[in-house]
Amino acid sequence: MSSQERILIIFIRLLQGNKLSKIDLMEEFHKNGSTIQRDIAIIDELLHKLNSSLPASKFSPFKNLGELDRSHRGYYQLTDFSQSSYMDDYELFMIFKVLFASRGFHENELKTIYYKLFANVSNQYTMDRLLSNERFYYEGVPKQDLYPTIKLLLNAMLNQQKVEFSYTKNGETKIFKRVPMDIYFSDLYFFMISAKHTTKDDTDFDALNKFRINNMTHITILNEHESVEYANRFQGGVLRNQTALPFFGEPITLVIDFFYEPAYVLDRFPNSVIKRVNSDGSHRIEIPANNGYGVKMWLLEQGAHVKVISPKYIQNYLIDNMKKTLSYYDISINEEKPNLSQ
């Protein structure tokens, strides 16, 4: 083995995040300590040249490799590079938990992603023991792999091409032609988005602009291009902060009194603000939200924990729905004026 090959092997191992021992390198390559030290010095010089030649911009796609860490005598490691480039077992554990909780992947797809990530786990026995229950009982919502469809839609989106597809909703199937603007994930599903996040949502099947990808079939990319103006772009980050569920809507300021732990609201709507604590112990909370069905569903889920102050039409929506729900149990609400004589 030539010296160039030896140095390259050592350098690659350092880039892989390995902590190298001088003694182990001496034994492996049958070289004395001074030779290994010269190899490390050459790598050190190379790192300095590479790092100094990188663009200064923080948005540069090139990663600074850092310097060799010699804090442990007789050992060498690219500590800074490893920490910024490779996930440790704790970070991987968090990602696994989110993947299982999403239920957004077909079982075969989840297995593929799981084992690709699992190959990077250091203590695989412990990790497998921690995740075995959720892995065994995982039930994904999609009935088939989404990867081929998402790949096709992303290519169409990047090229601003229309796609034609069949879509089924509430037992009805129609043919659509749309330009994909984004792929959005929320509440179990991946969606193909083809309109701005403030458009009307789910009111007219023919005008639909949000499609569950697992319900799309016979997808074909058409040789039709259509650009989207910047002002009309879909903003998934804005939508996620405005609603609890994936429904479009116009921005509103929702004011509620919340009769439970306010963190539940503040965490769900990250831009919400507690305006005051009421005399009954409830919290008056102001929420930058939208007026879509997702916010209305969330409010209905809160039951007696919430009172809508404004907008009035949202308040009326809740009242009408609660009356309808009570009618299912043969309970009617008579809006009689209170008897003030008693």
N, C-alpha and C positions, 0 to 999 in steps of 0.2 A: 504494500500500500504506500502510495506517495504521500509526501507531507501535505500537498494540496488537498488530497482526498481526506486525510485525517482531520485537517482544519475544517473542511466543509462539513464533515460528520458532526464534529463538536458544535459548530455554529448552528446546524439544523436542530440539534437536540436542545440547545439553548432557546431557539425560537419556539420550540414545542413546549416550553415552560419547565423543562427538567432542571433539577438542581444537580450539578455535576461535581463529583469528588475528584480531586487531583490524584489521589492514590488509585482510585478505580480506573481512571484514564491511563495512568502509568502501566497498570497491570494489563488492561485491555489491548493497548497498542504496543506494549513491550518497549516503552521509552522511559528515560530517566526524567526526574522532576524538572530539570532545566529546559528540556525539550517541550514539555507540556506548558511550562510558563511562557516560552517563546510563542507557542501556538495561541495562548490566551492573549498575549500582548498584540499579536497580529489582529485577532478578532476585536480587541479593544480599539485599535487604531481604525479598523474598518467601521465600527459602530460610530466613532466620532465623525468620520467623513460622511457617513450616511445621514446622521442626524443634523449635521451642519448644512447639508445641501437641501434639506426639506424646506418647502415654502413656509413663511411665517404665519400665514392665515390659519385660524383655528378651524376653518371649513375645508382645509386641505384633505383630500382622500388618503394621503400618505401618513402612516403612523410613525411617530417617534419611537425608536426601539429602546431608548433609555441607555443607561450605563450598566456595566457588569456589577453585580452586588457581591462584594467580597467580605461582607460583615461577619460571616462565619469562616474562620480560618481553614484554608484548604478546600473551600467549596466555591463554586461559581454559578450564578443564576441571573437571568434577566428579569429581576423581580418586578420592576415597574411595567415592563412590556407584558409579562405574564398576567399581572393583576388587571390590566386594561384590555387584554385580548381573550382570556380564557375564563369561563365561569367555574367557580368552585362548587362543591357539593351542596352548599346551602342555597346558592343562587339557582342551581338546577332543581333543587327540591321545590322552591317557590314556583318555578315555571311548570313543573309537573303538576302541582296542585291546581294551578289555573287551567291547564289543559284538561284535566279530568273534570273540573267544575263546569267548564264551558259546554260540554256535551255536544260540541259543534262539529265533531268529526265522525265519520264512519269508523267502525271498530278496526278494520284493517288499516285505515289511514292513521288512526291514533297509534296503533302498534308500530307502524313505520317511523313516525315522528318520535315516539317514545324510545325506541331502541337506538336511533341515531343520536339522541341526546344522552341516553344511558351509557353509550360508549365512552363518554367524557367523564363519567363519574369515577372518582378515585376509590371510594369504599362502596363497591357495588353490592356486597352482601347486606350491609346496613340499609342502603337506599332501597333495595328490593323489598326488604322486610317492612320498611316504613310505608311503602306504596302498594303492597301486594293486595290489600283489601279493595282499594278504589280501582286498581287495575282489573281485578277479577270481576267486579260488579259493574264496570263501565258499560253504559248503554248510550251510544251516540244517537242523535236524532236523525241524521241522514241515513237513507237505506242503501246508498252507494257512495263510492269515493267522489269527493268534490274537486280533487286536485286537477283532473283534466279539464273540467268546466271552468274553474277559476283561471287556469292558465290561458285558455282560449279567450275568455272575457277580458283578461288583463291585456293581452296582445291587441284585441280590438280597441280597448280603451286608449292604449298608448298611441295607436295609429288613427284614432278618432273615426273608427269605422262603425257602421251600423251592423247590428246583429238581428237575425230573424229567429224566432223561437216560439214554441208552444208553451202556454202557461195555464196551470189549473188552479182555481181558487173557488172554494165552496162548491165543489163538484162541477164547475163550469170551466171549459177549456177554450182558449182563444189564441189566435196567432198575433204576435206583436213584432214590430220593428222599432228598435231603440238604439241610441248611441250610449254605451256604458260610460258613465262619468266617474264611478268609484265602486269599490267593493267594500262593504260595511258589515261589521259583525256586531250583533247585539242580541241578547236574550235568546240564546240557542241557535240562532240562524246567521248564515252569511247571506247578504243581500247584494243584488246588482242594482245600483242607483243610476237613474237616467234623468234627474231633474234637481233643481235647487232644493235645499232643505226646508225652505219656507213655502213650498208649493202645497196645494191641497193634496190630501193623502187619503186613499182608500174610500173615496166617495163615489167614484165612477170607475167601474172595472175597465172600460175602454181607455180611460185616461191614466191608467196606473203607471207610476214611475218608480216603484220600489218592488223588487221581485225576489222572493226567496229562491236562492240558487238551486236548492234541492228539489224545487217544483218546476224548474225549467227543463224542457226536453227539446230534441231535434234542433239544436242550436247551429246556426250557419252564419259565418261572417260574410257580409255583403260587400261588394265593391262600390260602396257608397260612403263618402266621407262627409262629416259635418262637425265643424269646429264649435266650441262652446265659449261664449264671451266670459271674460274673467269675472265680471260682476254677477254672472249667473251660475258660477261654479257651486258644486256641492261642498259644504264644509262640515265634515263628520265630527270634528272636534267641537264645533259650536253646538251641533245637534245633541251630542252626548251630554253636554253640560246643561241643556235646556229641558230635557225630558228623561223620564225614568225608563221608557220603553221606546222602541224604534219607530216613531211616528212623526211625520213632518208637521209643520205648523208655523204660523206667524208669531213673532216674538211678542210676549206680553209680560207685564209685571203682575205676578200672582201674589196676593196677600192672604195669609191664613193665620188662624190661631191654632197652635198645635198643643195637644193635651198629653204629650208623652215626651220621652227623651228627645230633645231638639237635635241632637247629633244625627239622628236618623234622617232628618230633613237636610241638615247641613252637609252631610256626606253624600247624599243622593244628588243634591243640587249644589255644586261647589261654589257658586257665586251668590248663594242666598245669605241673608243677613238677619240676625235677631234685632228687631227694632225696640222691643220692650218686653218685660215680664208683666203679664196682666194680674189683676187682683185675685183671680181664681187659680193662679199658678200656671196657667197656659202661657205659651210664648208667641208673641206676634212676630211672624217671620215674613220677610219680603223676598220673593223668589223671581229672578230673571228666568222665565220659562217660555214655552210656546203653548199655543192653544190647541195642539193636536190631541188625538185620541189617547196617546200614551200618558200624558199628564192627567187626563180625566180618569183613565183606568187606575192610575196610581192613587189619586185622591179617593176613589171609591174603595180601594183596598184598605185605606186607613180607618174606615168605619167611624166610630165615635171619638177617635183621636184627633180629628181635624174638623175645623169650621172654616169655610171659605168666606173671606170678607169681600174680596173683589178679584176679578171682574164679576159683575152681577150675573152675566150669562153663564159663567162657569158654576156659580152657586146654584142657579136654577137647574142646570144640567144634573147636578148631584141630587137635588131634591126630587126631580122627576124620576130619576133612576132608582132612588130609594123607595119611592112610592110604588113603582112598578115591581120591584123585588118583593115588597111586602104583599102585593096582590097575589103573588105566586103561592103564598101561604094563607090566602083568603083573609088577609088583614087589610082593612081600608082605613085611610086617614081622612077624617072629616075636619075640614078647616073651619071650625066654628069660632066665633068671637068669644073671648073669655067672659065669664059671668062675673061682673064687677060688683054685684050686689051682695055676694057672699063674703 
